[in-house]
Amino acid sequence: MAGRIAFRPGKDWEDALMVATLLDLVTLRLARFWTRSRLRRLFFTAIEIDGDPLDYRGKPHELLVGFALSFCLLAPVAAGAAALLAVAEAEAAGSVLLAYAICGALAFGYGVAGYAARGYLLSRLAWRGVTGRQDGSMLQFGFLWLSWAVAFLLSAGLCVPRACRALAAYRWRFTRWGGLRGGFTGRAEQLEPEWRRIWLVHVLPLYAAAFWVLFERDWHPAALPWELELAFDEMVRNEAGLILLWVAGGLWLYSGLMQFRIAWLRWLVNGCALGPIRFYCRLDGAYATHRLQQGILWVEGLVCAAFLLLLLTGGAETGFFGELGYTSFVWLASAMIFAAWLAARYLHLRFVFWPLMEQLLPSVAVINVTAAEQAGGEDRKQVAFPAGIADLGYAHFL
């Protein structure tokens, strides 16, 4: 028997998103534990499977405890890394190697935190009294994430379909819903055509630019960090060309990744399984991409406007804030970038993520949905410690 998924959001979600953005701005995101819990509750209770809504049982204090534990563990490590990097400044080769090691540690931590966040979210979701959970090792997943991040750099991004397959298979192999075991049947070859198109248009030009920078610098390992530092210095002197090229490149990559995410979500849903339960997604990728173009343009336009404002008012020696010293300008730039990031996040959630969910969820059929009623299971109330610091959203939930 196939059940349908209905998505019945109310206007409360839009209002809560606006309030969450304003509170994040005023409190420097310290209120996110409460605002995120409210947004999730509104989002998941709007999803009905075979007529019954999902129930999100997460509490703000759980995220706060997770953040506090993570901060206590990671803050000394981060301080030590910063101290080592400062000491290594005198030796160029040593500082570069240390910087790359820190980037690798960050990639590993991102994988660990994302896996733990997904486990927390599953343990707080219930449907007809049955909750989910996630087994497996977050450290093992972190190493898996790091290995594919290195493979991405070495292959110029061509390995993305295989990386998606490996990461999704690990997540779903250790997914449980009551007594049902998860599984994944998607193949990397199914993603290859869509990723090849995105790669040629959105990834290859940026990788070619990075390749040219290395070539111009005689393949020095510090060439790319030097170029980024030079871009910031150019911004301070109001020579905006270089920094705007970096911004434009990042936005071009964002546009391509959002288009690929549509195909990725459809592929992911079609490959998921919970015991005898299967999912079938009929999302029209071309139509969804057309619907999301306006939202993507809103985000890109805001980021470009924010950087132009920063350059015209703060970066110019003759601008409104031209008398500021270097340190003062860095603080000003950080504040403006933080505000622009929050606004861009609001636009992304409101005009990209939300419309995508409105199209994706009703297009999904749940085959053998009645098997979930015999799944059984108990609530699990443990708090995964990195959940508060990197609760990374729907991509890691799936």
N, C-alpha and C positions, 0 to 999 in steps of 0.2 A: 504494500500500500504506500502511495506517495503522498506526503504532506506538503503543504505550501508554506512559504515564509511570507508573512505580511510585515510591513514596516509602517507603523502609525505614529510618527513623531508629532509632538505638539509644539506650539510656539514657545513653550517654556524652555526648550533646549536653546533656541536662538537668544533669548533673554539671558539665560544662565551663561552662555558663552561670552556675551558682551560683559556681564558683571565679572566673570572670571578673568578676562583680559585686563579690565580696569584694576581689579584687586592685585593681579600679578604685577602690574606697573607700580602701584602705590607701595606694595609690600616687598618689592624686589623678588617676587615669586615665592615668598614664604607662605602665602595663602594657598599654594597650589594643591596641598594635600586635601583641603576641604573642597576647593572648586573642582578639582579633577574627580573626586568621588561623586559629587553631585552630577557632573556632566555624564559620567559613566552610568549612573543610575538612570538618568533620563534616557540615555541612548539605548541601553540594553532592555529596559522595560518597554521600549517602543517596538521591539522585535518579537513577533508572535510566530511560533512554530506550531502548525496544526491547531491554531486557535488559542494556544496558551503562551503567555509572555515569558521571556527570560527574567530571572530574578537576580539582581546584583546585590551581594551582601557585604561588599567591602566597606571598611570604616576608615575615616580620615586618620585616626590615631595610629592605625596599622602602617600606613604609608609614612607617617611622621617617625615612628619607631624605626622603620626600615632605613629611612634617611639618616637618622641619628647614628645608628649602628654602622652604616656604610661610611659616614663622615669620620667617625672615630677610627675606623680601620684605614681609610684611604688618605686622610689628611696628612698623617706623618710621612706616608710614602710619597705623596705629592711634594711636600716640603723638602724632603731629602733629594728628590729628583731635581727640583729647582735649584737647590744648593749645589749639587754636582754640576748642573749645567752652567751655573755662574762661575764655578771654579774652572771649568773646562773652556771658558771663553777665550783664554789666552792661547790655547792650542786648537787651531781650526779643525784638524782632522778628528781630534778627540771630541770636540763639541758636536760635530756632525754625526759621528757614530752614536753618541749619547742621545742626540735628538731623535735619530731614527729608532733607537731602542725604546725611547719613551713613546713614540708613535705606535710601535708594535705593542707595547704594554697597554696603551689606550684602546687599540683594536681588540686585544684580548679581553680587556675589562668591559668593552661594549658588548661583546658576545655573551659574557658571563651575566651581565646585568639584564640584557634582553631576555635570556632564557629564564632567569629567576623571576623577572616581571611577568612573563607569560604564565609561569607556574602559579604565581600569586593570583593572577586574574582568573585562571581556570578554577582554582580552589574557592573562589568567591562567586562563581556563577552557578545557578541552579535552574533546572527546568523540570516541572512536575515533581519537585522534591529531590531530584537527583543532581549531585554536584560533580564537577570534573576535578582532575588532578593531573600532575605531571611528574613522572619519574625521571630517571636518567641523571647524568652528572652535568652541572652547569660549568664545571672546569673543563670537562671534555668538550662540551659545546664551544667554550671560549677558544680552545686550541683549534677546533674545526673552523670557527669563524676567522681566526688569525691566519690559518693556512690558506683559506680562500681569498683573504684580503691580499696576501703576498702574491698569490696566483693571478689576481686581478691586475696588479701592477706589472708583473712579468709578461702577461699575455695581452697587455693593452686593453683589458676589459673583455676579451673574447670568451673568457671562461664563465661569464655570468649565468647562462642557462644551466651549466653543470653545477655551479655553486648553488643556485636556487634549488635544484633537485636534491643535492646532498643535505642542505640545511633543512629543507621541508621534510625530507624523509626522517632525519634525526628527531625533529620536533614531534612528528606524528607517531613515530614508533614508540615513544614514551608517553603518549597522551592516553588518558583513561577517562571514561565517562561512566561513573558507577562501576559496574563490572565489565564494561565493554572496553576492548583494546583498540587503540588507534592504529592506522596504517596509511601508507601513501603509495599511489600507483602512477603518479605523473612521471613523464619522461622528459628529459632535457631537450630531445629533438622537437618536441611540440612547441617549445619557446624559441627555437633557433631562428625561424623566419622573422618574427617580430623584433627580436633583439638585434639581428643583423641590420635591419632597416634603421633602428634607433642608433646603433653603434656607428654606422657609416655617416649619419647626419649630425649626431650630437656628441659622440664620444671621440671618434677618430680625429676631428679637427683640434680638440683640446689636447689630446695626447700628442699630436704632431707638433703643437706649439711648445709643449714641455720638452719634447725631443729636440727641437730646434734650440731652446735655451741651453740644454746640456751640450749640444754640439758647439754652440758659440762660446761656451765656457770651458771647452776642451775636456768635457765629460767629468768635470769636477763634481764630487758627490754633494757639495754644498750649493750647487748652482741654483736650484729651485728655492731654497730658503733665502739665499741672497736676493733673488728676484722679487720675492714677496716683501722683504725688508726695503728694497729699493722702491717698490710700489707705494709703500706707506710714506717713505720720505718724500716721494714725488707729490703725494697728496698734501703733505704739510706745506710744501712750497707752492701749492696750487697749480702744479703741472699735472693736470688730471688725466691725461691720456692713458698712462699705464694702469692706474688703479681702475679706471672705467673699463678697460679691456678685461681685467680680472673679474670685475663684477658681471660684465656681459657674458663672459665665459661660464661663470657659475649659474647664471640664470638660463643660459642656453642648455646646460646640462640638466637643470631642474625641469625644464619643459619636456625634454626627452624622457626623463625618468618617470614623470607623471603619466605620459602616454604609455610607457611600457608597463606601469603598474596596473593599468586596466587589463591588459592581456595576462599579466602575472596573476592577478586575483582570480580571473576566470579559470585559468589553468590550475591554480591551487585548490579552488573549491571542487573542481571536477576530479582531482586526484585524492581528496581526503576520504577517509573511511573510519567508521567506528563500529567494529564488529561487522554485523550484516548490513549496517546502515551506510548508504552511499548518497552522494550529493551530485546533482546535475544542474549546471549553470548555463542559461541561454542568453547571457548578456551580449548585446550587439556592441562590439568593440569600436567600430567606426562611429556609431551614433553617440556612444558615451564620450569618445574623444572630442567630438564636435560640441557636445554639451559642456564639457569642462574647459574648453578653450578660453571662454570669457573669464572664468575664475583664475586660470593660470595667468592670463594677461593682467588681471588686477594685482596679483602678487608681484609679478615682475615690474609693473609700473610703479608700485609703491617703493620697492627696493631701489630702483633707479632714481626716483624722486628724492628719497632719503639721502643717498650718496651725493646727489647734486647739491642738495641743501647743505650738507656737511662741507662740501668743497667750497661752496660760494660764501658761506658764513664763517667757517672755522679754519679751513685750510689756507685761505689766501692771506698773505702778509698784509694786504690792504683791506681785508674783509672786516666784518663787524667784530670779530674776535681776533683780529690780527695782532693785537698787543699781548695776547696770551703767550706764555712760555710753552716749551715742549711738553712738560709734564701736565700743565693745565689743559692743553689741547688734547692730550691722550685721554684725560678724564672726560672732557666734553665729547670727544668722539665715541668713547665707550657708552656714555649715557644715550647719545643719539642712536647708536647702533642697537642698543638694547631695546629702546622704544620702537625702532623700525622692525626689529625681529618679532616683538610681541604683536605688532599690527599685522605683519606678514603671516604670522601663525594664525591669527584670527581669520584673515582672508582665506588662508589655505583650508582651515577647518570648515568655515562657513560656505565657501564657494567652490571648493574642490572635493574635500573629503565627504561632506554631507550630501551633495548631489550624487556623488559616486555611490554612496550607500543606498540612496533612494532608488537608484537604477539596479544596483547589484542584488540586493537582498530579495526583492520580489521576483527576480528572475531565477531564483534557486528553488529546485524541488528536492525534498528529502525522501529518498526511496527507502522503504522498510522502516518508516518512522515509528511504528508500533513496537519495534524491538527495544526502543529506549525505555518503555514502560516496565520491562522486566529487568532493566539494568541493575536496579538497586544501588546502594552506596551510601556512605555517610559523609557528613560535612568534615572538612579538614581545616583546622583553624591556625595552622602554623603560619608564621610570617617569614617569607624568604628575605634575607637581610638586604640584598641590593634593590629590592622592589621600590623602595621610596626614592632612591637617587636616580634611577633610570627606568621609569615606568614608560615603556617606549611605544605603546599604542597598538593599533589594530594589526599592523604588519606582524608583530611578534605573537599576537594572540592566535592568528591563523597559522 
